[in-house]
Amino acid sequence: MSPSWLIVLASLLFATMGACVKLASHDYGSGEIVMYRGLVGALLIGFVSRWRGDSLRTSVPMQHFLRSLSGVVALCLWFYAIGKLQLATAMTLNYTSSLWLALFVLGGAVTARRKPSELALALMALAGFVGVLLVLQPTIAREQWWAGLVGLLSGVVSAAGYLQVAALGRAGEPESRIVFYFSVGGIVGGAALSNLTGWHAHTWSSAGLLLAVGVLATAAQLMLTRAFTRGRTLVNASLQYLGIGFSFLYGVALFDERVTWTAAVGMLLIVAAGVFATALRTPTAPAASLAPDRR
């Protein structure tokens, strides 16, 4: 399968995972969903690694801990937002991670004079956050603003996680090992949060949703990784925003959600800003670090 089709399929799987998370949120807290998602992911990656003869031992445990910490926090925030907001809105807010990463790049640039690319990144980030305001204003009721801020914060923390993934890649850690330790972190972090918020009993249907979340997320991430290592970074980064469109279709079909024209304009602004910000970062960033980290 070509890299482009891998991205399209992975985006569909991530959107399907989001729909399963929203359905499962009626029976479980976000911590429980994260924990079971991590359990399924760790078992799958562990089995595949053993079958291939790959080692899961690492020489950089602290880097894995920091990456897992940021990733698990982002995942808990994102799953909470999915349970409280329209699916497409929660998905869009998490996709602002590319805009936050652009701001991180700007903040970390130590130059006497701003380069044109840095000014362009600033403009792209500004356009993206105008889109965020358009998305939030018409689609989030007053009592949902907290969930909206949580969703936006998930994008911030996800962007921080990207930097950790890039650092692990530079340290020579393979993708399977990064995913495995992240999944282990999800088990620990999700269980800790669930101990505070409470546990819920299983039914056959709710347990099936948890299994689906783990399988879909793991399969989608492996597809994304394969696509980003073989395909063109900008094309892949652009196509992965199809996840917002797929989420919108799931929201309409399964949850009777509607998106106003102003929210649609806001989503388009976020997508355009994210694509252009990726294009501006591509010459200086490794392809693997640009892969969306939604596991």
N, C-alpha and C positions, 0 to 999 in steps of 0.2 A: 504494500500500500504506500502511495506517495506521501511525503511529509505534509502536504496541504490537506489531504483527506484524513490523515491521522489527527491533525489539529481540529478539523471539523467534527470528527467523531468524539474526540476527547472533550470538546466544548459541550457537545450534546450529553455526554456522560456526566460532566460536572453539573449541568443544569438539571439532569435527572436526579443526581445526588441531592441537589438543593431542594427539589420537590419532595424527595423522601425525608429529608431533614425536617421540612415544614410539616409533613404529615406525622412524623415521629414526635415532634415537639408537643403534640396534644397528649402524649403518654409519658414523655420523659423530659428531664431538664437538659440544658445544653451540656453540662458536665458528663451526664450519662452517655449522651450521643457521642461526644468526643472520646470517652473511654472505650466504648464498644467499637467505634470506628478505628481507634488505635489498636485494639486487640485483633481485629480482623486483618488490618494492614501488617502488623508484626508477624502474625502467623503465615500470611501469604508470602511476604518477603523472606521470612526465615526458611520456609519450605523451598522456595525457588533458589535461594542462595545455597542451601544444602544440596539440592539437586544438581546445581552447576558446580559445586565444589568451591564456591566463593567464601572467603573468610569475612566474618562480621567484627573481628577484633579491630580496634582503632588505637592510634597513638595520640589522638587529640580529643580526649574525652570532654575536656572543658569547652571546647568549641561546639561539640555536639550538644552539650548541656545548654549553652547560650542559644543555639539555634532552636532547640526543642522548646525552651522557655518562651521565646518570642512567638514561635509557630503555634504552640498550644494556646497561649493567651489569645492570639488572633483568631484561632479556630473557635474558641469558646464564645468570643464576642460576635463573630460572624453567625454562628448557629443560633445564638440568642436573637440577633436581628432578624434572621430568616423566620423564626417562630413568631415574631411580633409584627413584621412589616409585610407589604406585598413582596412576592418573591423577586420580581424584576428590580424593585427598588433596593432590596437588600443585596442582590447580586451586583447592582451598579455601584453601590457605596463601597463594596469590597474591592471592586475593580479600580477605585481611585488610588490603589497602591502604586500604580505607575506614576501618578502625579506626585505623590509624596516622595517617591524615590527620586524624581526629578529635583524636588526641593532639597533632598539630602545631598544630591550631587552638587547643587549650587552652594549649599552651606559648607561643603567640604572643599570647595575649590579655593586654593590659596594662590591667588594671582593679584598682581598690582592693578591690572586693568581687566575689565570684563571682556571676555571673548564674545563674538557674535552668537556662537552657539549657546552660551550661558544666558544671554539676553533672550534668545529664542525659547530656551527652556522655561524661563520665568514667565514669558507670555503664554506658553502652552499651559503651564500650571494655573495661571490666572484664568484662562479660558475654561479649563477643566473645573475649577471651583465655582465659576459662574454656573456651569452646568449642574454642579452639586446643589446649589441654591434652587435652581429651577426644578430639580427632581424632588427636593425635600418639601418645598412650599406647597405644591398642589396635592401631593399624594400622602402627606403625613398629617394626621389630625393632631390637635394640640396635645392630647394625652400620649401621642406616639413619638414626640420629639426626643424623649430619652432613648428609645430604641433606635431612632435615626442617628443620634450622636454615637451610640454604641457601634452601629454599622460603619459609620465613618471612621471611628477609632480602630476598627478591625483592619481597615485599609492602611492606617498609619503603622500599626504593629506588623502587618504583613510586609510592608516595605522594609522595616528593620530586619525582618527575617530573611529577605532577599540578600542583604549584605552578608549575613551569616552563611547562607548557602554558597555565595560566591567565595567567601573565605575558605570554606571547607573544600570547594572545588580546587582552589589554588593549593590547598594542602594535599591534594591527590586523593581525596576520599571519593569513592565511587557513589553513584546515585543510589544504588540499592542500600548501601550502608547508611547514607543520610536519611533515606525514607524509613529504614528500620528503627534507628534511634529516635527519630521524630515520633514514630508510632508508639515506641516504648514510653516516651515522654507524654504522649496523649493518654496512655493507660494510667500513668501515675497522676498527672494533672487532672484528668477527668474524674478519677476516683476521689481525689482530694476535694474537688469542688462538690461532688455529689454527696460526700460526707457532711458538707455544710448545708446543702440545700435539700437533701433527702433523696431516697431511692424509691423507685416505683416498680410494681410487679409487671411481669411479662405476660403478653398474650401471644398466640401464634402469629397474628398479623403484625403486632408491634415488633416482635423479635425479627420477623422477616424484613421489616424496614431497616432495622439496625444492621442486619447482614448486608442488605443492599447498599447502604451508605458506605460501608467499608470496602466492599468489592468494587463499586463504581469509582470511588475516589482513588483506590490503588491502581486500577486498570487505566483510568484517565491520566494519572500522573506518569505512568510508564509510557503511554502513548505520546504525551507531551514531550517527555525527555528524548525519546527517539526522534521525534519530529524536529526538535530544536537542535539536535546534534547533526542532522542530515540536511535540513532544509534551510531556506533563506530566513534569517532572523526577523526582518521587517515584515515579510509576508506572513510568517507564523504568528507574530505578535498582533498583526491586524486581524487575522482570522479568528484568534482566540476570543475576540470580543463578540463573536457569534453567540457565546454563552448567555449574554444579556438578552438577545433575541429569543433564544430557546426558552429562557426563563420566563419571558413575557408570555410565550405561547402556553407554557405549563400553567402560569398564573390564571390565564383566561379560561383554559380548558378544565382545570381541576379546582380552582379556588374562586372562580367568578370574579376575578380582579379586572379592573379597568385602569388604563393609563391615559391621562389627559395629554393634549397636544403640547402643553408647556413642559411636562415631564419628558415627553418623547424628544423634544428639542434639547433638553438638558442631558439626556442619555447620549444623544448624538454628539454633543459638545464634549462630554467626557471621553467617548470613544475616539473622536478625532484628536483630542489633546493627548490622549494616551498613545495613539499610533505615532503622532509626530514627535512626542517626547522620546519614544523608543527609537525612532529614526535618528534623532539627534544624539542619543547615547550609544548607538550601535558601534561607531568607529572605535570607542574607547572601552566598551564593556564586552566580556566574553559572552558568547551565545547562551551558554548554559545558565548564566546568572540572570538572563532575561526571561527565562521560562516562568510562567505564572506558578506560584507556589501554593496551590490550593488543596494540598493533601491534608 
